[in-house]
Amino acid sequence: MDSIGTASTKQRSSAISRLVCASMLIVSFIFASHPLAISMAQSEDPKNKKHAPIPPSAILIGTSSLKPKITYRESAKYTEEARYNVIHGTVALQVVFRTDGIISDINVVRGLPDGLTEMAINAATKIRFEPAIKDGQPVNVRLILEFTFQMDDLDESSIRKMLRNDLPVLSEEVVQVMATVIYKHGDRETDKAWRIAKQSLEKGLSKLPQSEQEELTSLTIEAVRGLDESDQQFYQKLLDRSKTEQLSEFYEMRIIEFRFRGISRLPDEKRKRAEALYNKAATLGAEIR
């Protein structure tokens, strides 16, 4: 009897243990983060949702009167590398503001190095807006988004780095002279420092002998003709606009960028001559200030 009673007790304990385990498994299943539930929740997240492409015919060109109302926009953040290298300027992105409140079809019109283009794209995707309206209905519009990167409180060394990036035809000695002049003048922000450098260069060019001005103009024209056709057309459009309106820093930088890129492609003898004339002009401009 004792052995039978003991066996019976063990059987009842085993049965109770199995029942408790089964109950715990059921509770665990109900309250645990189930993989299927997580997968379904992620698939419903708007960030993970794939959006159907919009046919070109359904996209209008945005204008001053046909544009979305932006309700939230973050500034694009600097990367450490870009800050160290004193990279500044504007990233321009061509995007589509969709009727469903999503920005898509992001294309880089003009980028910046050291991760700033990627930071601008990241900021663009976070924009919130109300779609453009035409004839009482929301419409998809294509527009240019610009993200400007500027630095403040530059020291002389940082100004020198900036000038080397922006004015690559200038020698190290001339860059040092210009950086010292700009720093002493008190222009410690990238946009102001760059504008002073540009003005100094322009004043210096006007002080060159007439024959050298004509020679440099001829070399610059030849340099621009060596650019891609699309770049040549854009350069000419900017020149034409500059005759009737004040261009933004972004477009003024593009003009100089086109010129210096073309000069870098000239045959060695002509390239060196153009660089020598620009260095002479920059030195004269710095002395004037």
C-alpha positions in Angstrom: 0.0 0.0 0.0 2.8 2.4 0.8 4.4 1.8 -2.5 1.1 2.1 -4.3 0.3 5.4 -2.5 3.7 6.7 -3.2 3.4 5.9 -6.9 -0.1 7.5 -7.0 1.3 10.7 -5.4 4.1 10.8 -7.9 1.7 10.4 -10.8 -0.5 13.2 -9.5 2.6 15.5 -9.0 3.8 14.7 -12.5 0.4 15.5 -14.0 0.2 18.8 -12.0 3.8 19.7 -13.2 2.8 19.1 -16.8 -0.3 21.2 -16.4 1.7 24.1 -14.9 4.2 23.9 -17.7 1.5 23.9 -20.3 -0.1 26.9 -18.7 3.2 28.8 -18.6 3.8 28.1 -22.2 0.4 29.4 -23.2 1.0 32.6 -21.1 4.5 33.0 -22.6 3.0 32.7 -26.1 0.3 35.3 -25.5 2.5 37.9 -23.8 5.9 37.4 -25.5 7.0 39.5 -28.6 6.0 37.0 -31.2 8.2 37.1 -34.4 5.1 37.0 -36.6 3.5 39.9 -34.7 6.8 41.9 -35.0 7.1 41.2 -38.7 3.5 42.3 -39.3 4.0 45.5 -37.3 7.2 46.3 -39.2 5.4 45.8 -42.5 2.8 48.4 -41.5 5.5 51.0 -40.6 5.3 53.8 -43.2 9.1 54.0 -43.3 9.3 50.4 -44.4 6.4 50.7 -46.9 7.4 50.6 -50.6 5.7 53.3 -52.6 4.6 52.8 -56.2 6.5 54.9 -58.7 4.7 57.9 -60.2 4.5 58.1 -64.0 6.2 61.3 -65.3 3.0 62.5 -66.8 1.5 62.7 -63.3 4.3 65.0 -62.0 4.0 68.8 -62.4 6.9 71.3 -62.3 6.6 73.3 -59.1 6.5 77.1 -59.2 6.3 79.9 -56.7 2.5 79.5 -56.8 2.4 75.7 -57.2 4.3 74.2 -54.3 3.7 72.2 -51.1 3.3 73.8 -47.7 6.2 72.6 -45.6 5.1 72.1 -42.0 8.4 70.5 -40.6 11.9 70.7 -41.8 15.2 69.9 -40.1 18.6 71.5 -40.9 21.1 69.1 -42.4 23.8 68.2 -39.9 27.5 68.5 -40.4 29.7 65.4 -40.4 33.0 65.6 -38.3 35.1 65.1 -41.5 33.4 67.9 -43.3 33.8 70.2 -40.3 37.5 69.3 -40.1 38.0 70.0 -43.8 35.9 73.3 -43.6 33.6 72.1 -46.4 30.8 74.6 -47.0 28.2 75.5 -49.6 24.9 74.2 -50.7 23.6 70.7 -51.6 20.8 70.9 -54.2 18.4 68.0 -54.5 15.7 67.6 -57.1 12.7 65.8 -55.5 9.1 65.0 -55.9 6.6 66.1 -53.3 3.9 63.4 -53.6 0.2 63.7 -52.9 0.5 61.0 -50.2 2.9 63.2 -48.2 6.1 61.4 -49.2 9.2 62.8 -50.8 10.6 60.5 -53.5 12.6 60.5 -56.7 15.6 62.2 -55.0 18.3 63.2 -57.5 21.5 65.1 -56.6 21.8 68.3 -58.6 24.9 69.4 -56.7 26.5 67.6 -53.9 29.3 68.3 -51.3 32.0 65.9 -50.1 32.7 64.3 -46.8 29.1 62.9 -46.3 27.3 66.2 -46.5 25.3 65.1 -49.6 24.1 62.1 -47.6 23.2 64.3 -44.6 21.1 66.5 -46.9 19.2 63.5 -48.4 18.6 62.3 -44.8 17.1 65.6 -43.8 15.0 65.8 -47.0 13.3 62.5 -46.2 12.2 63.8 -42.8 10.3 66.8 -44.3 6.6 66.9 -43.6 4.3 68.9 -45.8 0.8 69.5 -47.2 0.7 68.6 -50.9 0.5 71.3 -53.6 -3.1 72.1 -54.8 -4.2 72.7 -58.3 -7.9 73.2 -59.3 -8.8 72.2 -55.8 -7.0 68.8 -56.0 -3.6 67.7 -54.5 -0.9 67.2 -57.2 2.6 65.8 -57.3 5.2 68.4 -58.0 8.9 68.4 -58.7 11.1 71.0 -57.0 14.6 71.8 -56.0 15.5 71.5 -52.3 18.6 73.3 -51.1 20.5 72.6 -47.8 23.2 75.1 -46.9 26.2 74.2 -44.8 28.0 77.1 -43.1 30.6 77.3 -40.3 31.2 80.1 -37.8 34.1 81.3 -35.7 36.8 80.2 -38.1 40.5 80.6 -37.2 43.1 81.5 -39.7 44.0 77.9 -40.4 40.4 77.0 -41.1 40.1 79.9 -43.5 43.2 78.7 -45.3 41.7 75.2 -45.7 38.5 76.7 -47.1 40.4 78.8 -49.7 42.4 75.8 -50.8 39.1 73.9 -51.4 37.3 76.8 -53.2 40.2 78.3 -55.1 42.3 75.4 -56.2 44.3 77.4 -58.8 45.9 79.6 -56.2 49.3 78.7 -54.8 49.8 77.9 -51.1 51.7 81.2 -50.6 48.8 83.3 -52.1 46.2 81.4 -50.1 48.2 82.1 -46.9 48.2 85.9 -47.7 44.5 85.9 -48.4 43.7 83.9 -45.3 45.6 86.3 -43.1 43.9 89.4 -44.6 40.4 87.8 -44.2 41.1 86.8 -40.6 42.4 90.2 -39.6 39.3 91.8 -41.3 37.2 89.8 -38.9 35.2 87.7 -41.4 35.1 84.4 -39.4 32.0 82.8 -41.1 32.5 80.6 -44.2 30.0 82.5 -46.3 31.5 86.0 -45.4 35.1 84.8 -45.7 34.4 83.2 -49.1 32.7 86.4 -50.4 35.6 88.6 -49.2 38.0 86.2 -51.1 35.9 86.5 -54.2 35.7 90.2 -54.0 39.5 90.4 -53.5 40.1 88.2 -56.6 37.7 90.3 -58.7 39.4 93.6 -57.6 42.8 92.1 -58.4 41.7 91.0 -61.8 40.6 94.6 -62.6 44.1 95.8 -61.6 45.9 93.5 -64.1 47.3 95.3 -67.1 44.8 95.4 -70.0 46.8 92.9 -72.0 46.8 90.4 -69.2 43.1 90.8 -68.5 42.4 90.0 -72.2 44.8 87.1 -72.1 43.1 85.6 -69.0 39.7 86.2 -70.4 40.7 84.3 -73.6 42.2 81.4 -71.5 39.0 81.2 -69.3 36.8 81.1 -72.4 38.9 78.3 -73.8 38.8 76.5 -70.4 35.0 76.6 -70.3 34.7 75.3 -73.8 36.5 72.2 -72.6 33.6 71.4 -70.2 30.7 69.1 -70.9 28.1 70.7 -73.1 25.5 70.7 -70.3 28.0 72.5 -68.0 28.8 75.0 -70.7 25.1 75.8 -71.1 24.5 76.1 -67.4 27.6 78.4 -67.0 26.3 80.7 -69.8 22.9 80.8 -68.2 24.4 81.9 -64.9 26.6 84.5 -66.6 23.5 85.9 -68.3 21.5 86.0 -65.0 24.4 87.7 -63.2 24.0 90.7 -65.6 20.5 91.4 -64.4 20.4 90.1 -60.8 22.5 89.3 -57.8 23.2 85.6 -57.7 23.2 83.6 -54.5 26.4 82.4 -53.1 25.5 78.9 -54.4 25.5 80.1 -58.0 28.5 82.4 -57.7 30.4 79.4 -56.4 29.2 77.4 -59.4 30.6 80.0 -61.8 34.0 79.9 -60.2 33.9 76.1 -60.0 33.2 75.8 -63.7 36.1 78.2 -64.6 38.7 76.5 -62.4 37.6 73.0 -63.5 38.0 74.0 -67.1 41.4 75.6 -66.4 42.6 72.3 -64.8 41.9 70.6 -68.2 43.9 73.0 -70.3 47.2 71.9 -71.8 50.0 72.3 -69.3 51.5 75.5 -70.7 48.1 77.3 -70.9 47.0 76.0 -67.5 50.2 77.2 -65.8 49.8 80.6 -67.5 46.2 80.9 -66.3 47.1 79.9 -62.8 49.9 82.5 -62.7 47.5 85.3 -63.8 44.9 84.3 -61.2 47.6 84.2 -58.5 48.8 87.6 -59.5 45.3 89.0 -59.4 44.7 87.4 -56.0 47.8 89.0 -54.6 46.9 92.4 -56.0 43.4 92.0 -54.5 44.7 91.1 -51.1 47.0 94.1 -51.1 44.1 96.4 -52.0 42.1 95.3 -48.9 
